């Protein structure tokens, strides 16, 4: 006779012919399956991570020894990755973008002009973009250069856009915001770095601002008895001192000669001003007729300072012009070694000229050789 039917969940569990329950072995199989999947996923992730770590340290393939990369302001990380690929670099932009995102620095990359060189890796590329290490060049504006020499150097500068080419000096100064101002001496001589693709006008703007600041500081530190009416006159005198100085130690004494002459109304009679007034006609040899040919810059035929600077003075020349030596010298002549011999009287000067310039011959002389 059959027994009673079990009540509750006990009757729902499947049983083997021997009466054992299937639930426990099935649960174990499922658990083992998912554990296997997890381990496989972990291994895949580990492999991908190792592969990604390897990839970010591998040099990218560039189409040339160096590649220019321009990142405009507002470019998204995805756009930057695409811009890199657009330069010809052999890299999937989606993969590069993924690297930017995974790094956590994708929002720190900066706009600018960059130069990628062979050997650059994805990791190094990201560092360059985050630090804003733009490709730069440098240009040296030399003390004593005139505006013709400055513009010639700008025209030859590497990777500097020649926006000023074709402009007259007047048009250039108007572009720089100083219409009507003569450009001579208005740019501070220094070494200027610039990004590839910058314009020569932008560089000149920086050089002009630098000169304005240096001149303002020098004028504020001027001696109380200076025979100069304005900072512009100090700039003109500084340019003459710059061109006349052979040795740095002589600057203040040379400035004293010119300020002493200005005080007593004596012509400056300095050769560099005559040469400047001759412009491109100067062939390297200054003749007596040149000294007698009148131009606005000829300080033999005209009294006082010339109407404009004749070159770019450096900081030392600016300071010498406003802080000349305490001296009564009115003359100087080159000793032939870069230094100058200073004299208070014409007789002493003639003897110095005879000694250093003529070897004991004729003692006739110009005022400030």
Secondary structure, 3 states (H helix, E strand, C coil): CCCCCCCHHHHCCCECCCCCECHHHHHHHHHHHHHHHHHHHHHHHHHHHHHHHHHCCCECECCCCEEEEEECCCCCHHHHHHHHHHCCCECCHHHHHHHHHHHCCCCCCCCEEEEEECCCEHHHHHHHHHHCCCCEEEEECCCCCCHHHHHHHHHHCCCCECCCCCCCHHHHHHHCCCCCCCCCCCCCCCEEEEECCCEHHHHHHHHHHHHHHHHHHHHHCCCCCCCCCCHHHHHHHHHHHHHHCCCHHHHHHHHHHHHHHHHHCCCCCCHHHHHHHHHHHCCCCCCHHHHHCCCCCCCCCCCCCCCCCCCCCCHHHHHHHHCCCCCCCCEEEECCCCCEEEECCHHHHHHHHHHHCCCCCCCCCCCCC
